[in-house]
């Protein structure tokens, strides 16, 4: 009889344990899958130089389960507490928090989260992945940081230095707008490489390269959840915030088209 009762107790504990495990898994899935917060993040690529305020050279707003909106760095905006200026000046005036606030005013959607990446991190991250493959539309050849780089057109596998040159190059007739297109191509290729099964063994090196070169207001759990949601749901539409290049008082700006911008926001990060 005692053996029978002990067996019943053991089976009962097992069922309880399995039930608690099932509840934990369901809660974890709900936490990952269901929307919590804005699910949006601003990626700011900083190309800071010595003795200069740090400005955001690359500005991208992404939404998990949504899309990506690239904002040209010369976009004329109203920076809270500062006035009208280029959107990339917000980082210099008030750090990433002011950059986020400025982009929230421009897009009309809450964002909250930010990740600031030093452009130098691109080289380290790509090398940690073992290279990255992109379609190079036009040949790239120029000097960067005292080194010369030459990348022919076509499908190319770039090392870290070449990838950094690829995302920073502003030559050609489209200048910064062309560079934004290359940066979008780079981000797509980076996601493809990082999620490839053959690169799983390299992920610890990539994670170390990322976390030692970024500044973010997200804790590791929130950042991991957002990254996992982006991996699960993918990235949809990728658009450029529309506008026109104009010179105002001798300074080059990207003057935003607010009506077309609202449609771009709706298609990507709303």
C-alpha positions in Angstrom: 0.0 0.0 0.0 2.8 2.4 0.9 4.5 1.7 -2.4 1.3 2.4 -4.2 0.8 5.7 -2.4 4.4 6.7 -3.0 3.9 5.9 -6.7 0.8 8.1 -6.8 2.6 10.9 -5.1 5.5 10.6 -7.6 3.2 10.7 -10.5 1.4 13.7 -9.0 4.6 15.6 -8.5 5.6 14.7 -12.1 2.3 16.0 -13.5 2.6 19.2 -11.4 6.2 19.7 -12.6 5.2 19.2 -16.2 2.2 21.5 -15.7 4.5 24.3 -14.3 6.9 23.7 -17.2 4.1 24.0 -19.7 2.9 27.2 -18.1 6.5 28.6 -18.1 6.9 27.7 -21.8 3.6 29.3 -22.7 4.5 32.5 -20.8 7.9 32.6 -22.5 6.3 32.2 -25.9 3.7 34.9 -25.1 6.5 37.2 -24.0 8.4 36.7 -27.2 5.4 36.6 -29.6 3.0 39.1 -28.2 3.7 42.9 -28.6 5.2 44.4 -25.5 6.2 48.1 -25.6 6.7 49.7 -29.0 8.8 46.9 -30.6 10.6 49.6 -32.4 14.3 50.5 -32.2 16.4 53.3 -33.6 19.8 52.2 -35.0 22.3 55.1 -35.0 25.6 54.6 -36.7 28.1 57.0 -35.1 31.1 58.1 -37.2 32.6 60.3 -34.4 36.0 61.8 -34.9 38.4 63.3 -32.4 37.6 66.8 -31.2 34.2 66.7 -32.9 30.7 66.2 -31.4 29.3 62.7 -32.2 26.7 62.9 -35.0 24.7 60.0 -36.3 25.9 59.1 -39.7 23.3 56.4 -40.2 19.7 56.5 -38.9 17.4 53.6 -39.3 14.1 52.9 -37.5 13.0 49.2 -37.4 10.0 47.4 -36.0 9.8 43.8 -35.2 7.2 42.2 -37.4 7.1 45.4 -39.5 9.7 47.0 -41.7 12.6 49.4 -41.8 12.6 53.2 -42.4 15.9 54.8 -43.3 16.1 58.6 -42.5 18.8 60.5 -44.5 21.2 62.2 -42.1 20.7 65.6 -43.7 16.9 65.5 -43.1 15.7 69.0 -42.0 13.8 68.5 -38.7 12.7 70.3 -35.5 14.9 69.1 -32.7 13.2 69.6 -29.4 14.8 72.4 -27.3 17.2 73.2 -30.2 15.3 74.2 -33.2 15.6 73.4 -36.9 18.7 71.4 -37.9 19.8 68.3 -39.6 18.4 65.2 -37.9 21.9 63.8 -37.3 22.7 66.8 -35.1 20.3 65.6 -32.4 22.8 63.0 -31.2 25.4 65.7 -30.7 23.0 68.1 -29.0 21.4 65.7 -26.5 22.6 62.1 -27.0 20.6 59.2 -28.3 17.6 60.1 -26.1 17.2 63.4 -28.0 17.8 61.6 -31.3 14.9 59.2 -30.4 12.6 62.1 -29.4 13.4 63.9 -32.7 12.6 60.8 -34.7 9.4 60.3 -32.8 8.3 63.8 -33.7 9.2 63.2 -37.4 7.5 59.8 -37.7 4.6 60.3 -35.3 5.1 56.9 -33.6 6.6 56.0 -30.2 10.0 54.4 -30.5 11.8 54.5 -27.1 14.6 52.0 -27.8 17.9 52.9 -29.3 21.2 51.2 -30.3 24.2 53.4 -31.1 26.9 51.5 -33.1 30.4 52.9 -33.7 31.1 52.4 -37.4 34.4 50.8 -36.4 32.3 47.9 -35.0 31.3 47.0 -38.5 34.8 45.7 -39.3 34.9 43.7 -36.1 31.4 42.2 -36.5 31.9 41.2 -40.1 35.3 39.6 -39.4 33.7 37.7 -36.5 31.1 36.3 -39.0 33.9 35.3 -41.4 32.9 37.8 -44.1 29.6 39.0 -45.7 28.3 38.7 -49.2 26.7 41.6 -51.0 25.8 42.7 -54.5 28.0 45.7 -55.3 26.2 47.8 -58.0 29.1 50.1 -58.9 32.9 49.7 -58.3 34.1 51.4 -55.1 37.7 52.7 -54.9 38.9 55.3 -52.4 41.2 55.9 -49.5 39.8 55.4 -46.0 41.6 55.9 -42.7 45.0 55.9 -44.4 44.3 52.6 -46.3 43.1 52.1 -49.9 40.2 49.9 -50.8 39.0 48.7 -54.2 35.8 46.7 -54.5 34.7 45.6 -58.0 31.1 45.5 -59.1 29.1 42.2 -58.8 28.5 39.7 -56.1 31.4 40.1 -53.6 32.3 38.5 -50.2 33.8 41.4 -48.2 36.0 41.2 -45.1 35.5 43.6 -42.2 37.5 46.5 -43.7 35.9 46.2 -47.1 32.5 46.1 -45.5 33.2 49.2 -43.5 34.3 51.0 -46.7 31.2 49.8 -48.5 28.8 51.3 -45.9 30.8 54.6 -45.5 31.4 55.3 -49.2 29.6 58.5 -50.3 31.0 58.8 -53.9 28.9 58.6 -57.0 26.1 60.9 -58.3 23.6 60.0 -55.5 26.1 60.6 -52.6 24.4 60.0 -49.2 21.2 58.6 -50.7 23.3 56.0 -52.5 25.1 55.2 -49.3 21.8 54.6 -47.5 20.9 52.1 -50.2 24.3 50.3 -49.6 23.7 50.3 -45.9 20.3 48.7 -46.4 21.8 46.0 -48.6 24.5 45.5 -45.9 21.9 45.1 -43.1 19.9 42.5 -45.2 23.1 40.6 -45.9 24.2 40.9 -42.2 20.9 39.4 -41.0 21.1 36.6 -43.6 24.7 35.7 -42.5 24.0 35.9 -38.8 20.9 33.6 -39.1 22.6 31.1 -41.4 23.0 27.6 -39.7 26.5 27.4 -41.0 27.4 30.5 -39.0 26.0 29.3 -35.6 29.4 28.4 -34.4 30.5 32.0 -34.9 27.6 33.6 -33.0 29.5 33.9 -29.6 32.3 35.9 -31.4 29.6 38.1 -33.1 27.8 38.7 -29.8 31.0 39.8 -28.1 31.8 42.1 -31.0 28.3 43.6 -30.9 28.1 44.1 -27.1 31.6 45.6 -26.8 30.8 48.2 -29.5 27.3 49.4 -28.9 25.5 51.7 -26.5 21.8 50.9 -25.8 19.1 51.7 -23.3 17.8 48.1 -23.6 18.8 45.4 -21.1 20.1 42.1 -22.4 16.7 40.4 -22.0 14.8 43.2 -23.8 17.4 43.3 -26.6 17.4 39.6 -27.0 13.6 39.5 -27.1 13.5 42.2 -29.8 16.2 40.5 -31.8 14.4 37.1 -31.5 11.1 38.7 -32.7 12.9 40.3 -35.7 14.4 36.9 -36.5 11.0 35.1 -36.1 8.9 37.6 -38.0 11.6 38.9 -40.4 11.8 42.4 -41.9 9.2 43.6 -44.3 9.2 46.8 -46.3 12.4 48.8 -46.4 11.8 52.4 -47.4 13.6 55.8 -47.4 11.9 58.7 -45.7 10.9 60.7 -48.8 12.0 64.2 -49.5 14.0 66.4 -51.9 17.6 67.7 -51.7 17.7 71.5 -51.3 20.3 74.2 -50.4 19.1 76.6 -47.7 21.5 79.4 -46.9 24.3 77.6 -48.6 23.7 74.3 -46.6 22.6 71.1 -48.2 19.4 69.5 -46.6 17.0 66.7 -47.3 13.7 68.5 -47.0 11.1 65.9 -45.9 7.8 65.3 -47.7 5.5 64.9 -44.7 2.5 63.6 -46.6 4.6 60.9 -48.4 6.5 60.4 -45.2 3.4 59.4 -43.3 2.7 56.8 -46.0 6.2 55.5 -45.7 5.8 55.2 -41.9 2.5 53.4 -42.3 4.1 50.9 -44.6 7.1 50.2 -42.4 7.1 51.0 -38.7 3.5 52.0 -37.8 
